[in-house]
Amino acid sequence: MNFFRLAGSAILAAAISLAASSAAWEMNSYQDFLRGKFTNISLSRDGRLMLSPRIETLLDTGEQAVWATAKASDGYTYVATGHRGKLYRISSRGDKSLVWTSSQPEIFALTIDSKGVVYVGTSPDGKIYRIENGAATEYYTTKAKFVWSLLFLNGTLYAGTDQGNVHRITGPNQGEIYYASGQGHVTVLTQDKDGRLLAGTEPNGMLYRITAKDKAFVLLDANLPELRTVIPAEDGSIYVAALGGSLAGRGLQTGTPASVNPVTVPGISVTVTEQASHGTLPTVDLPKPDQNQKAQTQTTPQPATPLAITPEIAGVEKSAIYRIHPDNTVETLWSSKDENAYSLLRVGDYLVFGTDMQGRLYRLSADRKVTLLSETNESTITSLSAYGPEIIATSSDQGKVMRLGAGFNSTGAYESPVHDSSSIARWGRYDWRAELCDQCKVKMETRSGNSSRPDRTWSEWAEVTTNQIKSPNARYLQWRVELAGNPGTTPVLESVTASYLPQNTAPVVRSISVMLVPPTASASKTATQQQQQSQTAAFSVTVTDTADPLPATSSGTPSQILTRGGAQGLQLSWQADDSDGDKLIYAVYFRGEGEREWKILKNNIQENTLPLDSDALADGRYRFRVVASDRMMNAGPSARNAELISAPFLIDNTPPAVTIGTPSRQDQTVTLTVTATDATSPIRRAEYSLDAGPWTPLDAADGILDSLTERIDLRLEALPPGEHLLAVRAYDSAGNAGLNKIILR
């Protein structure tokens, strides 16, 4: 019997038994590992854990958020913070000095002109200040509440504000509304490669290219409300990070003011104290999560396009990264239903972006493969900037400025998600695959408990030293790995598998997935004909009462042979579609474990299925790669390809070898030792039959059937005198059965 197991999936197949069968929890893919906790650990797109690039903290501002950074020509970096409105200057060594404290709680926008003069936008008074030689002067009043972005372009200062306006400022108190977008906010300003002004907005997620006063062209109308970061490229492309609306999250504080001046932030009510310049924090009243109505304000009218806080809905896209090509076509490079991409940076051929999921930093390659670089354990990566070869990242909640350095961290740790075995389980083998380097170390630990989240009722971490899980029996299991490398090197963890035996419970049949199909050679026969043949000829035995029932032949009388029928095959199938309705053509590859290159199975396939002879693939683990192309409908460079690599699956065509030792008899009790060995998959079930009687389950000598070789101690009591036939069979995890017999006298 052949069997194909999709490792890492939720589908577990086991042979029917009178007791619970052992199972395995395997993690080996990007999505598997992404659900865990990372400390100085990176995750590649092909599901490999390794030490992350080194990150050092240049500055811990002591503030709750760093909103923006800018580097001056003298080498100093300026840092704008919230929620106490401070502007810092730091050197390349991380020396910090306070330049200026605003009377307002937030400095969202920061820019520096060609002479090194610093300009900041304060909120919620909507003013712009000019800071030179440590002295700040009020430069321009936007008459808005929030200055979200500032940009110097061709010697002119531009400001993006709420009310959806772009201000053009030519001198002190000299300016005008250059473009009114009709949106609620202008969240980001930048320029394209030709020096034209770009403005990203919220709440309709539009990107404008502004070429003159009151003249603009919409480059992008995103499906998400807020355009957070816009990055132009040398080839004319524009990269955009969009999310589900984050403005309501900026400036959120609590406090108890003595006297207040109410102001309006879209979707929230912000109350700023008169003593804000002395460090008193603003109070913010958020709508309750179950409210659908917009938050009300006590004074000042709402913008023309007000923004309401939208309750977060699980399973809905929260964030995306787009590429606008030079011909204005738009491509989605990345999207997520779980985290928001707050910051974006282009470094060479890669994009680096930061999110609000424990302050994660990702790298997105040109072929759209995502690598988790690091999990900083900060709330949100608010901005990213490149200063030469270095990447500078800022965060909220802890208000840090961090530098992504060269080389790997010397140590790191990864904690897996919690696995639910559905009932109290007995833990068995623990197997892992890794690439090690000289003097690199990998330390594996497990812990278990009966609450769905680890707490003080869980067991302590227990190191795995002999491939055996030492944690106590429980319903839930978690593992942890600690990696240690040398300078410039890192060990790489590829997969982890934990075997266990669940507590036996009442069976429930949910569904059966069949991957094996009859061989193509039998296709000429209908299923009904094959069934009738198997029910008649294959199991037909003729018995007569004469000594000479059949004609004599020179070859003697042959024995009746009961066969299992023809070998079964594997049918590979997949699903793919095209939003344009283009007809697709496919190529299918395979690669075995330990192999480096993909081998072509078949090219130019127009169907979504491919029959295979399972015997053509020897026992072992394999992956399939399916490449879909729309080149049949699109010519040359306009054609697009997409590919998907399957999780590993196991082919096991060979049954276990069953060896029965010499029996020992004392009175009517017979004892003997049975050894079951399989070259590919672990032994999962064993049983015996005495004198063609019913099959009786057997246990392993160590209490659990989960290894390639198992020893079974068999004891037969009250055995009547005379000759007896003992048959023993063992099943591997693929369902292959090995059988042996012995005559007892």
C-alpha positions, 0 to 999 in steps of 0.5 A: 500500500502506498501513502503520501503525507503532507508534512506540516498540514492539519491532515493526519492519516492513521490506520484504523486501530483499537487504540489511539495512534501516535501522531506528529507535529511538524514545523517546516515552512515560513507560515509555520514559523511566523506564528512564533516569537523571535529574539534576534532570529530571522526567518527566510521565505523558504522556512529557515530560522537563523540569527538575525542582523545585529541591531543596536540602540543608538538612542532611547529618547525616554519619549513614547514615540519617535515620529520622524528623523532627518540627517543634516549635512554636518552628520547629525541626525535630528529626531522628532518625538511625541507625546511631549513634543521634543526635538533631539540631535544625536551624533553618529556615536549616539550622543544625545542633546535636546534641541527644542521643546514644543508647547504642543504634544506632537512633532509629526513632520521634520525636514532640513534645508540645504543650509542645515536649517531645521523645520518642524511641524507641530500638532495640534496647533498646525504650526511650522517652526524654523530652528537654527543654532538652537533658536526656534521661531514661528515660521508659518501657520497652516490654520489646520490642526495637524502638520503630517509631512514637510518637504523641501522641493526646489528651494520651496517648503511644502506642508501636508496637513489635515483638511487634505491640503498641501501648502506652498510656503515661500518665506516667513508667514508667506504661503498659500494652499497649493493643492486642495485634495478634498481628502481628510489628510495629506499624510506624506509628501515626496518627489518623483525622480523628475522632481515632481511633487507627490502627495499621499492622502487619507481616508481614500488612499490616493496618491497625487502627482501635483504639477502646478497650483490646483493641478494634479493627476491621481497615480493610485487609488488604493483599496486601503485608507491611508498611504503611509510611506511613498518611495520613488525609484531611479527607474521611475517606479514608485513604491507605496506602503498603505494601511487601514488608517493609523492617524487615530493611533498617533498621539494617544495618551491619558492624563488628568488636566486641570483646564482644557482646550478641546481640539479635533482629530479625525475619529477621536477626541483629543483634549490638550491641557494649557500646561502642555509646555510643562510636560502635561500629557493630552487626554484622548477619548476613544470610541468604544470598539462596538460603536459604529458612529463617528466620534463626536467633537465639542468644538471646531467643525470636522474636515470635509471628509471626516474619518471614523475609527473602523473596528478591526475585522479579522481576516480582512486585508490590513496593509499592502505595499504597491509598486507603481510602474513608470507606465502607471500600472500598479502591482501589489508586492505584499499584503497582510491581514495581520499587521500594518506596514508603517515604514518603507525603505528601498535599499539596492534591489530590496525593500525593507519595511517595518510593521506594528507586529512586535516591531518587525523588520522585513526584507522584500526582494525583487521576486516578492519573497519576504524575509523576516529580518528581525523582531525588535519587540517594540510596538511599531517601527514608525520610520526607516531611513538610510544613511550610507550603508546603515539603516536607521529605524525608529519606534513608538511606545519606547521612542527608540532610534536603532541602527541595523548593523552588519553581521549577525547577532551572536545568540538568538532564540525562537519560541514556537506557537503552542501545539494542541494535541486535543487531549492529554498526550504522551510525548515521544521523539523530538527530531530536528534538521539544521545546518551547523557551522564550526563552533555553532551551537543549537539548544533545544527545549520543550515545556508542556501544560494544560492551559492554552497559554503558557503560564505558571502552571506549565512545566519548566523548560526541559532540554532535549538531549537524546531526541526524547521529549522530557516534558510531562504528559499534557495537552499542550506542548511548546518548543524553544531553540537557542542558536549561537554562532561565530562572527559572520556565521549562523546555524540554520534550523530547517524543521522540527518534528515532535511525536506524541500519543494522544489520549484515546477518545471516541472516534469521529470520522470527519472526511477522507482525502484520497491521493492514490488513484488506480494505475492508468494501465487499467483505465480501459476497464470501468470501475464497476468491472474492476470491482466485479473482478476483485469480488469474484476472481481475486477472492474465489477459491474452489474446494472439491471432495475428490482426490483428483479434482482437476486434470493432471499436468506435468507441472503439478497442481499450483497453489491459489495466490491472493494478490493485492491488485495492481500498484496504485499511482499518484495524481497531482492536482492544483488550483490557479486562476487569473483575474484577467481571465487569461488561460494559464499554462503550467510547468511542474517540477519535483525535488527530493530531500537533500537534492539541490536542483529541481527536476522537470516532470512535465512542461506546457501543461494546460490541465490542472492535474498530472498523473504520476507513477508512484514507483518512479519516485523512490521512498523519501521526502519530496516537494513539488513546484508548480509554475503558472504562466499567462504567456499564451495570452500575453506576449514577451515581457508583458507575460507574468509567472507565479509559482508555489512550492508544496510542503514536503510529503513522504512516499513510503512504498516499502513495508516494515521488516518483522523479525521474530526471535526464538520463543521461550516456553515455561509450562503453558506460557510462551515469551518471545521478542519481535523486532519491527524495522522500517527504512523510511517512516516510523512504526505506528502499529503492531498486532498478532494473530494466534491460529488465524484468530482475531488480531490483538494489538501489541505495545512497544517495549518502551511504551510507544511505537514511534521509531524506525526500529521497535522492539516488542515483547510478546507473552502468550499465556495458557497456551494449549499443548500442540502446534500453533501458528503465530502471525505478527504484523507491523504497520509503518506511518504510511500504512504499509504492513509487514508480516512474519510467522512462526510455528510454536510447538 
